[in-house]
Every structure is written in C-alpha cells, then in structure tokens.
Amino acid sequence: MTEAIDDMDLRPAGRQVGGVTSDVEAQSGNRAEQRHKLGLRGALTALVLGTVLPTALVIHLFWAYAARHNVADVVGQLNRQIVDSIHHELRGVLDDAWAMQEAVRSIFFQGTIKTSDEAKREFLFLALLRSQPSLSWISLGFPDSGFFGSRKAGDSEIDMIEVKWDAATRTARQRTDYYTPETGDIIFNNREFEPSTCDATAQSWYRRAIEENAPGWNRISNFPGSHRQAISTSTPLIVDNRFVAIINVVIDLARLSQFLSSLEVGKTGTVIVLDREGNVVASADSAAIEQQQSGEMPNLRALGRNSKLLTVVADYLSRVGVDLGALTETRQVEFTAPQDGTAYFVTLAPLRFDNWIVATVIPASDFLATIERNAKFLVAALALLTLVIPPPC
C-alpha cells in the first residue's frame, strides 16, 4: 500500500514538473518569435527608408536646384518688367514736359501772347498746368532777374507766383495768387505779397539753358516760396531774334516715388531709383516722399534705418564696392544680409535717362518658401510612412 501511495505521489509530481517546463518552453518560443517579428519589421523599415529616403532626397535636390535656377530667371523677368514700367512712366512724363515747353515756346514765338501781358500769360499757364496732371511748375525766368510761374500746390490748389526786382534798390517783391480749380472754372481765393530774394538768373536751370543755348534737363530743389526735389527741362525763348526769357517746366520727383509705391515687387520687395553717385532719386518709401516734398535729397543709408530692404541695398553697394558710374548692363545677384543671414535677390539696371539706376531687392523667401515648405512636407510624409508600416504576420 505504501508503494501504491508512493506511486500516486510520484505521478502527480511528474506531471507538475512537466507542465512548468512546457510553459517555460512556450514563453521562450514566444519571445523568440517576437524577436523575429521585430527584427523583420526593423529590416523592412530599414529597407523602406534605405530605398525611399535616398530616392526622395535625390529627386528633391534635383528639383530644388532646378527650381532655384528658375527662380533667378523669374526674378530677372520681373525686374525687366519693373524697369520697363518705370521707363514707360518716366518717358510719358518727360514727353509731357517737352510738349508743354514747346507749346509755351510756340505761343510766345508766334506772338499769340506777349510775355509782358500778365493777364493773358497767367490764364495760359493756369490752363496748361491744369491740362497736365504730371507736371508741377511752368515758369519764365527773365534777364532782369524777374520770375513768373504757375505752381501746382496740390490737387485742389494752383498758385501763380511773380517776382519783380527794383533795379534801383536791387530788392524784390513776390506776389502769390491762390486759386482753386473746379470743373470748367478756376476760383480766385487770395493774394499775398512778401519780400523775396529769388533771382531767376542765378538758378541752375536758367544758367544751363544760357550756357548751352539749347533745351536740356536739370536737377533742382529751390523755387520761389517752396523747396522740392525735382527735375526740369529749360530752354531759351527767342522772339524776333531777341532773347526774351528762359522757359522752365518742372516735374516733382515725389511723383515718381508715388508711382514706385504702386508697383508690386514680388510679395514683399521694393524698388528705388538711384543716380550714379548713389543718391536716392525716387523710392516707394514714405519717408523718401516726405523728404522730397520738403526739398531734401533722401539718403539711402538714412532711409534704411526704417526699412530693412533699403539697408540690404546699401550694404550690397558698400560691401561689394559696386561702381554705379561704370554700370552699363543689368546686374543680378543673390546677396546674404550680414545682420541676420537672410538671402535677397538684388538687381541693378540702367534706366536710360540721366544715368539713373533702378535697384530692386526681393527676399528669396518670396519665391523659395514653397520649396522649403515642400521639403518639410517630404520629411513629415516619410516619418509618417515609417510609423504606419504594418508588422508582419
């Protein structure tokens, strides 16, 4: 009976040990299988990344290079359009000035109106100035230092200004008549008198016309009763083979600046016009317009204090050492701002008038932002693809 009991004790014990062994073996098998699956998944992931990522990277690099090269072409085309627009606008204004000058010269030359007829010449100048919104002054400078002109002070005001000199005392008095133009009429508002020191014969536009005895362009800023940055065309007036006066027709440079402010230069770029000495002739910057209207010559570096884009132009000209006086063809570069490392497209192009230069500056991000955004999307897509790869069965 004891043997039977021993047998009974041994059999259950044998079965219990065997069960534990089977569980351990099963768990070991499961872990091995999991390691196999993980290894396979890792291999598949590595295979996908090793195949897709280099391929996508190569495609992206080729595409990015081609896109960046095309961006330079786009910038070049945009700059040509801007230069053509400015040249067309400027040419139109210059033609208006030439036509006005010739009209005034012909009227006095033919004797239709005499330069000494104050009432008729005033009516003539008022009518002509109203007919040409792009012009700001029409004037006559006389050999006795006298001056007579019509000034467009604004959209709602035209002033007639006359300066007469007393030969005996060599003193002058200025008369200013204020008018308000209305449809089909012009209303006289007020008349003022004041002492003046304006000597027409001392003005640069007068002296140049006398010296060259021909029409030509001038840079001027001083006028009776006002100071504004402007250009003008002046020419001698000869009547009956006798020199009578100098005709001067003026264009405010603030008008060209206002035109520049209407141009779209990329998304966030800007455009300025420089002379060969680097002075700002016209700029879309509001501070430049205010300075021109007060007779000041805008300074590029000073304007750059409130305009990052103009600072970029100033930095490029100074750091690269560009000789604007020797520039004969368009120059386009990609310039990195030293302040923050931002890339810009800077273009300089001759304007074909008075040696002026058109300068445009456009942040590279205006054109390359899409490329950078697509690169980020590519990385995100690859990361997502890696995460969603299903485990093998």
C-alpha positions as a Markdown table, in Angstrom:
| # | Residue | x | y | z |
|---|---|---|---|---|
| 1 | Met | 0.0 | 0.0 | 0.0 |
| 2 | Thr | 2.9 | 2.2 | 0.7 |
| 3 | Glu | 4.3 | 1.6 | -2.7 |
| 4 | Ala | 0.9 | 2.5 | -4.2 |
| 5 | Ile | 0.9 | 5.7 | -2.3 |
| 6 | Asp | 4.4 | 6.4 | -3.4 |
| 7 | Asp | 3.4 | 5.8 | -7.0 |
| 8 | Met | 0.4 | 8.0 | -6.6 |
| 9 | Asp | 2.7 | 10.8 | -5.1 |
| 10 | Leu | 5.3 | 10.5 | -7.9 |
| 11 | Arg | 2.9 | 10.6 | -10.8 |
| 12 | Pro | 1.3 | 13.9 | -9.9 |
| 13 | Ala | 4.7 | 15.4 | -9.2 |
| 14 | Gly | 6.0 | 14.2 | -12.5 |
| 15 | Arg | 3.0 | 15.9 | -14.3 |
| 16 | Gln | 3.5 | 19.2 | -12.4 |
| 17 | Val | 7.2 | 19.5 | -13.3 |
| 18 | Gly | 6.5 | 18.6 | -16.9 |
| 19 | Gly | 3.8 | 21.4 | -17.1 |
| 20 | Val | 6.2 | 24.0 | -15.8 |
| 21 | Thr | 8.7 | 23.0 | -18.3 |
| 22 | Ser | 6.2 | 23.3 | -21.1 |
| 23 | Asp | 5.2 | 26.8 | -20.1 |
| 24 | Val | 8.8 | 27.9 | -20.0 |
| 25 | Glu | 9.4 | 26.5 | -23.4 |
| 26 | Ala | 6.3 | 28.2 | -24.7 |
| 27 | Gln | 7.3 | 31.6 | -23.3 |
| 28 | Ser | 10.8 | 31.2 | -24.8 |
| 29 | Gly | 9.3 | 30.4 | -28.1 |
| 30 | Asn | 7.0 | 33.4 | -28.0 |
| 31 | Arg | 9.9 | 35.7 | -27.2 |
| 32 | Ala | 11.9 | 34.2 | -30.0 |
| 33 | Glu | 9.0 | 34.7 | -32.3 |
| 34 | Gln | 8.6 | 38.3 | -31.2 |
| 35 | Arg | 12.2 | 39.0 | -31.6 |
| 36 | His | 12.0 | 37.5 | -35.1 |
| 37 | Lys | 9.0 | 39.7 | -35.9 |
| 38 | Leu | 10.7 | 42.8 | -34.5 |
| 39 | Gly | 13.8 | 42.0 | -36.5 |
| 40 | Leu | 11.8 | 41.5 | -39.6 |
| 41 | Arg | 9.9 | 44.8 | -39.0 |
| 42 | Gly | 13.2 | 46.6 | -38.4 |
| 43 | Ala | 14.6 | 45.1 | -41.6 |
| 44 | Leu | 11.5 | 46.1 | -43.6 |
| 45 | Thr | 11.6 | 49.6 | -42.1 |
| 46 | Ala | 15.3 | 49.9 | -42.9 |
| 47 | Leu | 14.7 | 48.6 | -46.4 |
| 48 | Val | 11.9 | 51.2 | -46.9 |
| 49 | Leu | 14.0 | 54.0 | -45.5 |
| 50 | Gly | 17.0 | 52.9 | -47.4 |
| 51 | Thr | 15.1 | 52.8 | -50.7 |
| 52 | Val | 12.6 | 55.6 | -50.4 |
| 53 | Leu | 14.6 | 58.2 | -48.5 |
| 54 | Pro | 17.6 | 58.4 | -50.8 |
| 55 | Thr | 15.3 | 58.3 | -53.9 |
| 56 | Ala | 13.2 | 61.1 | -52.5 |
| 57 | Leu | 16.2 | 63.1 | -51.4 |
| 58 | Val | 17.8 | 62.8 | -54.8 |
| 59 | Ile | 14.6 | 63.9 | -56.5 |
| 60 | His | 14.1 | 66.7 | -54.1 |
| 61 | Leu | 17.7 | 68.0 | -54.6 |
| 62 | Phe | 17.4 | 68.0 | -58.3 |
| 63 | Trp | 14.0 | 69.6 | -58.2 |
| 64 | Ala | 15.2 | 72.2 | -55.6 |
| 65 | Tyr | 18.2 | 73.0 | -57.8 |
| 66 | Ala | 16.1 | 73.4 | -60.9 |
| 67 | Ala | 13.5 | 75.5 | -59.0 |
| 68 | Arg | 16.2 | 77.8 | -57.6 |
| 69 | His | 17.7 | 78.2 | -61.0 |
| 70 | Asn | 14.2 | 79.0 | -62.4 |
| 71 | Val | 13.7 | 81.5 | -59.6 |
| 72 | Ala | 16.7 | 83.5 | -60.8 |
| 73 | Asp | 15.1 | 83.6 | -64.3 |
| 74 | Val | 11.7 | 84.7 | -62.7 |
| 75 | Val | 13.5 | 87.5 | -60.8 |
| 76 | Gly | 15.2 | 88.6 | -64.0 |
| 77 | Gln | 11.9 | 88.7 | -65.9 |
| 78 | Leu | 10.2 | 90.5 | -63.0 |
| 79 | Asn | 13.0 | 93.1 | -62.9 |
| 80 | Arg | 12.8 | 93.7 | -66.7 |
| 81 | Gln | 9.0 | 94.3 | -66.3 |
| 82 | Ile | 9.6 | 96.8 | -63.5 |
| 83 | Val | 12.3 | 98.6 | -65.4 |
| 84 | Asp | 10.1 | 98.8 | -68.5 |
| 85 | Ser | 7.2 | 100.1 | -66.4 |
| 86 | Ile | 9.3 | 102.8 | -64.8 |
| 87 | His | 10.9 | 103.8 | -68.1 |
| 88 | His | 7.4 | 103.9 | -69.7 |
| 89 | Glu | 6.0 | 106.1 | -66.9 |
| 90 | Leu | 9.1 | 108.3 | -66.9 |
| 91 | Arg | 9.1 | 108.6 | -70.6 |
| 92 | Gly | 5.4 | 109.7 | -70.6 |
| 93 | Val | 6.1 | 112.4 | -68.0 |
| 94 | Leu | 9.2 | 113.6 | -69.8 |
| 95 | Asp | 7.3 | 113.8 | -73.1 |
| 96 | Asp | 4.5 | 115.8 | -71.4 |
| 97 | Ala | 7.2 | 118.2 | -70.2 |
| 98 | Trp | 8.8 | 118.5 | -73.6 |
| 99 | Ala | 5.4 | 119.1 | -75.2 |
| 100 | Met | 4.4 | 121.7 | -72.6 |
| 101 | Gln | 7.7 | 123.5 | -73.2 |
| 102 | Glu | 7.3 | 123.5 | -76.9 |
| 103 | Ala | 3.7 | 124.7 | -76.6 |
| 104 | Val | 4.7 | 127.7 | -74.4 |
| 105 | Arg | 7.6 | 128.5 | -76.7 |
| 106 | Ser | 5.4 | 128.4 | -79.9 |
| 107 | Ile | 2.7 | 130.6 | -78.4 |
| 108 | Phe | 5.2 | 133.3 | -77.4 |
| 109 | Phe | 7.3 | 132.9 | -80.5 |
| 110 | Gln | 4.2 | 133.3 | -82.8 |
| 111 | Gly | 3.2 | 136.4 | -80.9 |
| 112 | Thr | -0.1 | 134.9 | -79.9 |
| 113 | Ile | 0.6 | 136.2 | -76.3 |
| 114 | Lys | 3.4 | 138.5 | -75.3 |
| 115 | Thr | 5.5 | 137.6 | -72.3 |
| 116 | Ser | 4.8 | 141.1 | -70.9 |
| 117 | Asp | 1.0 | 140.6 | -71.0 |
| 118 | Glu | 0.5 | 139.5 | -67.4 |
| 119 | Ala | -3.2 | 138.7 | -67.5 |
| 120 | Lys | -3.0 | 136.5 | -70.7 |
| 121 | Arg | 0.1 | 134.7 | -69.7 |
| 122 | Glu | -1.4 | 133.9 | -66.3 |
| 123 | Phe | -4.5 | 132.5 | -68.0 |
| 124 | Leu | -2.3 | 130.5 | -70.4 |
| 125 | Phe | -0.2 | 129.0 | -67.6 |
| 126 | Leu | -3.2 | 128.1 | -65.5 |
| 127 | Ala | -4.9 | 126.3 | -68.4 |
| 128 | Leu | -1.7 | 124.4 | -69.5 |
| 129 | Leu | -0.9 | 123.3 | -65.9 |
| 130 | Arg | -4.4 | 122.0 | -65.4 |
| 131 | Ser | -4.2 | 120.0 | -68.6 |
| 132 | Gln | -1.1 | 118.1 | -67.5 |
| 133 | Pro | -1.5 | 116.5 | -64.1 |
| 134 | Ser | 2.0 | 115.1 | -64.2 |
| 135 | Leu | 3.7 | 118.5 | -64.2 |
| 136 | Ser | 4.2 | 120.7 | -61.2 |
| 137 | Trp | 5.6 | 124.0 | -62.5 |
| 138 | Ile | 5.6 | 126.2 | -65.6 |
| 139 | Ser | 7.7 | 129.3 | -65.3 |
| 140 | Leu | 9.6 | 132.0 | -67.1 |
| 141 | Gly | 12.9 | 133.4 | -65.9 |
| 142 | Phe | 13.7 | 136.9 | -67.2 |
| 143 | Pro | 17.1 | 138.5 | -67.9 |
| 144 | Asp | 16.3 | 141.3 | -65.4 |
| 145 | Ser | 16.2 | 138.5 | -62.6 |
| 146 | Gly | 12.4 | 138.5 | -62.6 |
| 147 | Phe | 10.3 | 135.3 | -62.4 |
| 148 | Phe | 6.8 | 134.3 | -63.3 |
| 149 | Gly | 5.3 | 130.9 | -62.9 |
| 150 | Ser | 2.4 | 128.7 | -62.1 |
| 151 | Arg | 2.7 | 126.1 | -59.4 |
| 152 | Lys | 0.5 | 123.1 | -58.7 |
| 153 | Ala | 0.5 | 123.1 | -54.9 |
| 154 | Gly | -1.9 | 120.1 | -54.7 |
| 155 | Asp | -4.9 | 118.5 | -56.3 |
| 156 | Ser | -7.1 | 121.4 | -55.1 |
| 157 | Glu | -4.7 | 124.4 | -55.3 |
| 158 | Ile | -2.8 | 126.2 | -58.1 |
| 159 | Asp | -0.7 | 129.2 | -57.3 |
| 160 | Met | 0.5 | 132.0 | -59.5 |
| 161 | Ile | 3.8 | 133.5 | -58.4 |
| 162 | Glu | 5.6 | 136.5 | -59.7 |
| 163 | Val | 8.8 | 138.1 | -58.5 |
| 164 | Lys | 9.7 | 141.6 | -59.6 |
| 165 | Trp | 13.0 | 143.3 | -59.0 |
| 166 | Asp | 13.6 | 147.0 | -58.4 |
| 167 | Ala | 16.7 | 147.9 | -60.4 |
| 168 | Ala | 17.4 | 150.9 | -58.3 |
| 169 | Thr | 17.3 | 149.3 | -54.9 |
| 170 | Arg | 18.1 | 145.7 | -56.0 |
| 171 | Thr | 15.2 | 144.5 | -53.9 |
| 172 | Ala | 12.4 | 142.1 | -54.9 |
| 173 | Arg | 8.8 | 141.6 | -54.0 |
| 174 | Gln | 6.9 | 138.3 | -54.5 |
| 175 | Arg | 3.2 | 138.2 | -55.4 |
| 176 | Thr | 1.3 | 135.0 | -54.9 |
| 177 | Asp | -2.2 | 134.4 | -56.1 |
| 178 | Tyr | -4.1 | 131.3 | -54.8 |
| 179 | Tyr | -6.6 | 129.5 | -57.0 |
| 180 | Thr | -8.9 | 126.5 | -56.6 |
| 181 | Pro | -9.6 | 124.6 | -59.8 |
| 182 | Glu | -13.1 | 123.4 | -60.3 |
| 183 | Thr | -14.8 | 121.7 | -63.2 |
| 184 | Gly | -14.9 | 124.1 | -66.1 |
| 185 | Asp | -13.6 | 127.0 | -64.0 |
| 186 | Ile | -11.0 | 128.2 | -61.6 |
| 187 | Ile | -11.7 | 130.3 | -58.5 |
| 188 | Phe | -9.5 | 133.0 | -57.2 |
| 189 | Asn | -9.1 | 132.8 | -53.4 |
| 190 | Asn | -6.4 | 135.2 | -52.1 |
| 191 | Arg | -3.4 | 137.3 | -52.9 |
| 192 | Glu | -0.3 | 137.8 | -50.8 |
| 193 | Phe | 2.8 | 140.0 | -51.1 |
| 194 | Glu | 6.2 | 139.4 | -49.4 |
| 195 | Pro | 9.9 | 140.3 | -49.9 |
| 196 | Ser | 11.9 | 137.8 | -52.0 |
| 197 | Thr | 15.5 | 137.0 | -52.8 |
| 198 | Cys | 14.7 | 134.8 | -55.8 |
| 199 | Asp | 17.0 | 135.8 | -58.7 |
| 200 | Ala | 16.0 | 133.8 | -61.8 |
| 201 | Thr | 19.3 | 134.4 | -63.5 |
| 202 | Ala | 21.1 | 132.7 | -60.6 |
| 203 | Gln | 19.1 | 129.5 | -60.9 |
| 204 | Ser | 20.8 | 126.4 | -62.3 |
| 205 | Trp | 18.1 | 125.8 | -64.8 |
| 206 | Tyr | 18.5 | 129.3 | -66.1 |
| 207 | Arg | 22.3 | 129.2 | -66.3 |
| 208 | Arg | 22.4 | 125.8 | -68.0 |
| 209 | Ala | 20.0 | 127.0 | -70.8 |
| 210 | Ile | 22.0 | 130.1 | -71.3 |
| 211 | Glu | 25.4 | 128.3 | -71.4 |
| 212 | Glu | 24.2 | 125.6 | -73.8 |
| 213 | Asn | 21.7 | 127.7 | -75.7 |
| 214 | Ala | 19.5 | 124.7 | -76.0 |
| 215 | Pro | 16.9 | 122.7 | -74.2 |
| 216 | Gly | 18.1 | 120.2 | -71.6 |
| 217 | Trp | 17.4 | 118.6 | -68.2 |
| 218 | Asn | 18.2 | 119.9 | -64.8 |
| 219 | Arg | 18.2 | 118.7 | -61.1 |
| 220 | Ile | 16.6 | 121.5 | -59.0 |
| 221 | Ser | 15.2 | 121.9 | -55.5 |
| 222 | Asn | 14.7 | 125.7 | -54.9 |
| 223 | Phe | 11.6 | 127.5 | -56.1 |
| 224 | Pro | 10.0 | 130.8 | -55.0 |
| 225 | Gly | 8.0 | 130.0 | -51.9 |
| 226 | Ser | 8.9 | 126.3 | -51.8 |
| 227 | His | 11.6 | 123.7 | -51.8 |
| 228 | Arg | 11.1 | 120.3 | -53.5 |
| 229 | Gln | 13.3 | 117.8 | -55.2 |
| 230 | Ala | 12.6 | 117.9 | -58.9 |
| 231 | Ile | 13.8 | 117.7 | -62.4 |
| 232 | Ser | 13.1 | 120.2 | -65.1 |
| 233 | Thr | 13.5 | 121.0 | -68.8 |
| 234 | Ser | 14.5 | 124.5 | -69.7 |
| 235 | Thr | 15.2 | 126.2 | -73.0 |
| 236 | Pro | 15.8 | 129.8 | -74.2 |
| 237 | Leu | 12.8 | 131.7 | -75.6 |
| 238 | Ile | 13.8 | 133.8 | -78.7 |
| 239 | Val | 11.2 | 136.2 | -80.2 |
| 240 | Asp | 12.0 | 138.3 | -83.2 |
| 241 | Asn | 15.7 | 137.2 | -83.0 |
| 242 | Arg | 15.8 | 138.6 | -79.4 |
| 243 | Phe | 16.4 | 136.7 | -76.2 |
| 244 | Val | 13.3 | 137.2 | -74.0 |
| 245 | Ala | 13.4 | 134.6 | -71.2 |
| 246 | Ile | 14.1 | 131.0 | -70.2 |
| 247 | Ile | 11.1 | 128.6 | -70.2 |
| 248 | Asn | 11.3 | 126.1 | -67.4 |
| 249 | Val | 8.9 | 123.1 | -66.9 |
| 250 | Val | 9.2 | 121.1 | -63.7 |
| 251 | Ile | 8.4 | 117.5 | -62.6 |
| 252 | Asp | 8.4 | 116.7 | -58.9 |
| 253 | Leu | 10.4 | 113.6 | -58.1 |
| 254 | Ala | 7.9 | 112.8 | -55.4 |
| 255 | Arg | 5.5 | 112.0 | -58.2 |
| 256 | Leu | 7.9 | 109.3 | -59.5 |
| 257 | Ser | 8.2 | 108.0 | -55.9 |
| 258 | Gln | 4.5 | 107.7 | -55.7 |
| 259 | Phe | 4.4 | 105.7 | -58.9 |
| 260 | Leu | 7.0 | 103.3 | -57.5 |
| 261 | Ser | 4.8 | 102.7 | -54.5 |
| 262 | Ser | 2.1 | 101.4 | -56.8 |
| 263 | Leu | 4.4 | 98.7 | -58.2 |
| 264 | Glu | 4.3 | 95.1 | -56.9 |
| 265 | Val | 7.8 | 93.8 | -56.5 |
| 266 | Gly | 7.5 | 90.2 | -55.7 |
| 267 | Lys | 5.5 | 89.7 | -52.5 |
| 268 | Thr | 7.4 | 91.9 | -50.1 |
| 269 | Gly | 10.2 | 93.5 | -52.2 |
| 270 | Thr | 10.8 | 97.1 | -53.1 |
| 271 | Val | 12.3 | 99.3 | -55.8 |
| 272 | Ile | 14.3 | 102.5 | -55.8 |
| 273 | Val | 15.9 | 104.8 | -58.4 |
| 274 | Leu | 19.5 | 106.0 | -57.8 |
| 275 | Asp | 21.8 | 108.3 | -59.5 |
| 276 | Arg | 25.4 | 107.4 | -60.4 |
| 277 | Glu | 26.6 | 108.9 | -57.1 |
| 278 | Gly | 24.2 | 106.6 | -55.1 |
| 279 | Asn | 21.7 | 109.4 | -54.2 |
| 280 | Val | 18.1 | 108.4 | -54.0 |
| 281 | Val | 16.2 | 109.9 | -56.9 |
| 282 | Ala | 12.9 | 108.1 | -56.1 |
| 283 | Ser | 11.7 | 105.5 | -53.6 |
| 284 | Ala | 8.5 | 103.8 | -52.7 |
| 285 | Asp | 9.4 | 104.5 | -49.0 |
| 286 | Ser | 7.0 | 107.1 | -47.5 |
| 287 | Ala | 9.9 | 108.8 | -45.7 |
| 288 | Ala | 11.6 | 109.4 | -49.0 |
| 289 | Ile | 8.5 | 111.1 | -50.4 |
| 290 | Glu | 8.2 | 113.3 | -47.4 |
| 291 | Gln | 11.8 | 114.4 | -47.7 |
| 292 | Gln | 11.4 | 115.1 | -51.4 |
| 293 | Gln | 8.4 | 117.2 | -50.8 |
| 294 | Ser | 10.3 | 119.3 | -48.3 |
| 295 | Gly | 13.2 | 119.8 | -50.7 |
| 296 | Glu | 15.6 | 117.3 | -49.1 |
| 297 | Met | 17.6 | 114.7 | -51.0 |
| 298 | Pro | 16.8 | 111.3 | -49.5 |
| 299 | Asn | 19.9 | 109.4 | -48.2 |
| 300 | Leu | 19.9 | 105.6 | -48.8 |
| 301 | Arg | 21.6 | 104.7 | -45.6 |
| 302 | Ala | 19.3 | 107.0 | -43.6 |
| 303 | Leu | 16.2 | 105.6 | -45.2 |
| 304 | Gly | 17.5 | 102.1 | -44.3 |
| 305 | Arg | 17.1 | 102.9 | -40.6 |
| 306 | Asn | 13.4 | 102.3 | -41.0 |
| 307 | Ser | 13.5 | 99.9 | -44.0 |
| 308 | Lys | 15.3 | 96.6 | -43.9 |
| 309 | Leu | 15.1 | 96.2 | -47.6 |
| 310 | Leu | 16.9 | 99.6 | -48.3 |
| 311 | Thr | 19.5 | 98.6 | -45.7 |
| 312 | Val | 20.2 | 95.5 | -47.8 |
| 313 | Val | 20.7 | 97.6 | -50.9 |
| 314 | Ala | 23.1 | 100.0 | -49.0 |
| 315 | Asp | 25.0 | 97.0 | -47.6 |
| 316 | Tyr | 25.4 | 95.4 | -51.0 |
| 317 | Leu | 26.7 | 98.6 | -52.6 |
| 318 | Ser | 29.2 | 99.2 | -49.9 |
| 319 | Arg | 30.4 | 95.7 | -49.2 |
| 320 | Val | 30.7 | 94.6 | -52.8 |
| 321 | Gly | 32.0 | 98.0 | -53.9 |
| 322 | Val | 29.7 | 98.5 | -56.9 |
| 323 | Asp | 30.7 | 101.4 | -59.2 |
| 324 | Leu | 27.4 | 102.7 | -60.3 |
| 325 | Gly | 29.1 | 105.1 | -62.6 |
| 326 | Ala | 30.5 | 102.2 | -64.6 |
| 327 | Leu | 27.3 | 100.1 | -64.7 |
| 328 | Thr | 26.3 | 99.6 | -68.3 |
| 329 | Glu | 24.1 | 96.5 | -68.1 |
| 330 | Thr | 21.8 | 94.7 | -65.7 |
| 331 | Arg | 23.5 | 93.0 | -62.7 |
| 332 | Gln | 21.5 | 90.4 | -60.6 |
| 333 | Val | 22.9 | 88.7 | -57.5 |
| 334 | Glu | 21.8 | 86.7 | -54.5 |
| 335 | Phe | 23.0 | 88.6 | -51.5 |
| 336 | Thr | 23.0 | 87.5 | -47.9 |
| 337 | Ala | 22.3 | 90.2 | -45.4 |
| 338 | Pro | 25.1 | 90.4 | -42.8 |
| 339 | Gln | 22.7 | 91.2 | -40.0 |
| 340 | Asp | 20.6 | 88.0 | -39.9 |
| 341 | Gly | 21.8 | 85.8 | -42.8 |
| 342 | Thr | 18.6 | 86.3 | -44.8 |
| 343 | Ala | 19.0 | 85.8 | -48.6 |
| 344 | Tyr | 17.8 | 88.5 | -51.0 |
| 345 | Phe | 17.8 | 88.9 | -54.8 |
| 346 | Val | 19.3 | 92.3 | -55.6 |
| 347 | Thr | 19.2 | 93.7 | -59.2 |
| 348 | Leu | 20.7 | 96.9 | -60.6 |
| 349 | Ala | 19.7 | 98.1 | -64.1 |
| 350 | Pro | 20.4 | 101.3 | -66.1 |
| 351 | Leu | 17.2 | 103.3 | -66.7 |
| 352 | Arg | 18.4 | 105.1 | -69.9 |
| 353 | Phe | 17.7 | 108.6 | -68.5 |
| 354 | Asp | 20.2 | 110.9 | -66.9 |
| 355 | Asn | 22.4 | 107.9 | -65.9 |
| 356 | Trp | 19.8 | 106.7 | -63.4 |
| 357 | Ile | 19.8 | 103.2 | -61.9 |
| 358 | Val | 16.8 | 101.1 | -61.0 |
| 359 | Ala | 17.5 | 98.9 | -57.9 |
| 360 | Thr | 15.2 | 96.1 | -56.8 |
| 361 | Val | 15.5 | 94.0 | -53.7 |
| 362 | Ile | 13.3 | 90.9 | -53.1 |
| 363 | Pro | 13.6 | 88.4 | -50.2 |
| 364 | Ala | 14.5 | 85.0 | -51.6 |
| 365 | Ser | 11.7 | 83.6 | -49.4 |
| 366 | Asp | 9.2 | 85.3 | -51.6 |
| 367 | Phe | 10.0 | 82.6 | -54.2 |
| 368 | Leu | 11.7 | 79.8 | -52.3 |
| 369 | Ala | 9.1 | 79.5 | -49.5 |
| 370 | Thr | 7.2 | 76.9 | -51.5 |
| 371 | Ile | 10.3 | 74.8 | -52.0 |
| 372 | Glu | 11.1 | 74.9 | -48.3 |
| 373 | Arg | 7.5 | 74.0 | -47.4 |
| 374 | Asn | 7.6 | 71.0 | -49.8 |
| 375 | Ala | 10.9 | 69.8 | -48.2 |
| 376 | Lys | 9.3 | 69.9 | -44.7 |
| 377 | Phe | 6.2 | 68.0 | -46.1 |
| 378 | Leu | 8.5 | 65.4 | -47.6 |
| 379 | Val | 10.2 | 64.7 | -44.3 |
| 380 | Ala | 6.9 | 64.6 | -42.5 |
| 381 | Ala | 5.5 | 62.1 | -45.1 |
| 382 | Leu | 8.5 | 59.8 | -44.7 |
| 383 | Ala | 8.2 | 59.9 | -41.0 |
| 384 | Leu | 4.5 | 59.0 | -41.2 |
| 385 | Leu | 5.2 | 56.2 | -43.7 |
| 386 | Thr | 7.7 | 54.7 | -41.3 |
| 387 | Leu | 5.2 | 54.8 | -38.4 |
| 388 | Val | 2.4 | 53.2 | -40.3 |
| 389 | Ile | 4.3 | 50.2 | -41.8 |
| 390 | Pro | 2.3 | 47.2 | -40.5 |
| 391 | Pro | 4.0 | 44.5 | -38.6 |
| 392 | Pro | 4.5 | 41.3 | -40.5 |
| 393 | Cys | 2.1 | 38.4 | -39.6 |
